[in-house]
């Protein structure tokens, strides 16, 4: 039998500021009941914490409190974030279960994920941005346990952190202090999931610059980091491949959740584009108002209607109206100014119309995306409500499920057996008739 190929996998998920408690309850094992029926509470004390914070009285600090403390000390800033933005991420470092069983079990897993945590600190930008890091050792691998006839546990690492980037802040160019105007004011540590993990990153490979998904680069770094640290016997996994950790229905729910996340991102992008277009339109409107005002002032200063009416005179025995050289020059100048102003106003109005059309288009796209968000949210909720009790029962009583399925298909098997017996008898009778002939 060929040896099983082991794979390293790291997943990175993003969460909003309303999801701190949910992630903490799961990671720190603070739930009274768990949907995952394979969690063994008696082994929770074997979970290893590489990072966690406590209050002065010894009570565990909540994820949300840690996050707010980082904000209060200016370690991080929410400057520039939208109200519904993602504010914290979570790495999940994983290797298939049999890898640890073949290399020393629990003790080996602790050393392995201690090294993985070092990579997490590096990728987060420093340990000050890590909210929590815990290796779970209390989740039983049901399939492998039944296969080997003993309890086998699946080891993996959760690292909750704040995704930050260094952002340069400049003084305004139109400020009164010209010595500072437009110059670097300082650097802030800004929370930004999208900038921390862009969909495309320029990377130099074989002398060429190519764009690669940042998550794919993270998989490469995880694989190379662990190999360099001396951990061998595995291959680079595929991002998002968590088949061992998820059953089929779990995987479907996860995919629906990812779909919902992607649609939410589309909404956020539409909102940003809409804001940008509305700002452009506002600038154009102000510019148009300014030109209208300037034109009005120039016309008032150049000539009044009375002055224009007074221009020109008639000559005896010569038809038409005649102007002096000065009057003709003034009229021409006024006409040129009017034509130029009309052209600028016309162009600005066209620009405004174009921007308004694009604004309407983006609004429509945003509204459609929001409708899709609501659709997928309902689909996800309905799916989960329909199956959560059923899955819990399956995980708690797998033998009863097998009995139920066996009983369900028993009449069909009996009918098939009877048909085979009948066919065999007919074949036997036919054979006897042939011999009698």
Long-range contacts (C-beta under 8 A, 24 or more apart in sequence): 4-96, 4-98, 5-234, 5-235, 6-95, 6-96, 6-98, 6-99, 6-233, 6-234, 6-235, 7-95, 7-96, 7-234, 7-235, 7-236, 7-237, 7-238, 7-241, 8-93, 8-94, 8-95, 8-219, 8-222, 8-223, 8-226, 8-234, 8-235, 8-236, 8-237, 9-93, 9-94, 9-95, 9-219, 9-237, 9-238, 9-239, 9-241, 9-242, 10-91, 10-92, 10-93, 10-94, 10-218, 10-219, 10-222, 10-237, 10-239, 11-91, 11-92, 11-94, 11-239, 11-240, 11-242, 12-89, 12-90, 12-91, 12-92, 12-197, 12-215, 12-218, 13-89, 13-90, 13-92, 14-86, 14-88, 14-89, 14-163, 14-193, 14-197, 14-261, 15-86, 15-87, 15-88, 15-89, 15-90, 16-84, 16-85, 16-86, 16-87, 17-64, 17-67, 17-87, 17-88, 19-88, 20-62, 20-63, 20-64, 20-67, 20-88, 21-62, 21-63, 21-64, 23-63, 23-90, 23-160, 24-62, 24-63, 24-64, 24-132, 27-132, 27-134, 27-136, 27-158, 27-160, 28-52, 28-60, 28-132, 28-134, 29-138, 35-388, 35-391, 35-392, 36-139, 36-395, 37-392, 37-395, 37-396, 38-139, 38-140, 38-141, 38-142, 38-395, 39-138, 39-139, 39-140, 40-138, 40-139, 40-140, 40-151, 40-153, 41-138, 42-138, 43-137, 43-138, 43-153, 44-138, 46-106, 46-137, 46-138, 47-134, 47-135, 47-136, 47-137, 47-138, 48-110, 48-113, 48-114, 48-134, 48-135, 48-137, 49-132, 49-133, 49-134, 49-135, 50-113, 50-114, 50-117, 50-133, 50-134, 50-135, 50-157, 51-117, 51-127, 51-130, 51-131, 51-132, 51-133, 51-159, 52-132, 52-133, 52-134, 53-131, 63-88, 63-131, 63-132, 63-160, 66-131, 66-132, 67-131, 67-162, 70-128, 70-129, 70-162, 75-128, 75-129, 75-189, 76-129, 76-162, 76-164, 76-189, 76-190, 76-191, 77-188, 77-189, 77-190, 77-191, 78-191, 79-188, 79-190, 80-167, 80-190, 80-192, 81-191, 81-192, 82-268, 82-271, 84-264, 84-268, 85-191, 85-193, 85-268, 86-163, 86-193, 86-194, 87-162, 87-191, 87-193, 88-131, 88-160, 88-161, 88-162, 88-163, 89-160, 89-161, 89-162, 89-163, 89-193, 89-196, 89-197, 90-158, 90-159, 90-160, 90-161, 91-120, 91-123, 91-157, 91-158, 91-159, 91-161, 92-156, 92-157, 92-158, 92-159, 92-242, 93-120, 93-156, 93-157, 93-159, 93-222, 94-156, 94-157, 94-237, 94-242, 94-244, 94-245, 95-155, 95-156, 95-234, 96-244, 97-141, 97-144, 97-152, 97-153, 97-154, 97-155, 97-244, 98-144, 99-233, 99-234, 100-155, 101-144, 101-152, 102-233, 103-233, 106-137, 106-153, 106-155, 109-135, 109-137, 109-155, 110-135, 112-155, 112-226, 112-231, 113-155, 113-156, 113-157, 115-225, 115-226, 115-229, 115-231, 116-157, 116-222, 116-225, 116-226, 117-157, 117-159, 118-225, 119-221, 119-222, 119-225, 119-226, 120-157, 120-159, 120-161, 123-218, 123-221, 124-159, 124-161, 124-162, 124-163, 124-164, 125-164, 129-161, 129-162, 129-164, 130-159, 130-160, 130-161, 131-160, 131-161, 131-162, 132-158, 132-159, 132-160, 133-157, 133-158, 133-159, 133-160, 134-158, 141-244, 142-395, 142-398, 154-244, 154-245, 156-245, 162-191, 163-191, 163-192, 163-193, 163-196, 163-197, 164-189, 164-190, 164-191, 164-192, 164-196, 165-189, 165-190, 165-192, 165-195, 165-196, 166-190, 167-192, 194-265, 213-239, 215-239, 247-391, 249-387, 249-391, 250-391, 252-383, 253-380, 253-383, 253-384, 256-376, 256-379, 256-380, 256-383, 257-380, 259-376, 260-373, 260-376, 260-377, 260-380, 263-369, 263-372, 263-373, 263-376, 264-373, 266-369, 267-366, 267-369, 267-370, 267-373, 270-362, 270-365, 270-366, 270-369, 271-366, 273-362, 274-359, 274-362, 274-363, 274-366, 277-355, 277-358, 277-359, 277-362, 278-359, 280-355, 281-352, 281-355, 281-356, 281-359, 284-348, 284-351, 284-352, 284-355, 285-352, 287-348, 288-345, 288-348, 288-349, 288-352, 291-341, 291-344, 291-345, 291-348, 292-345, 294-341, 295-337, 295-338, 295-341, 295-345, 298-337, 298-341, 299-334, 299-337, 299-338, 302-330, 302-333, 302-334, 302-337, 303-330, 303-334
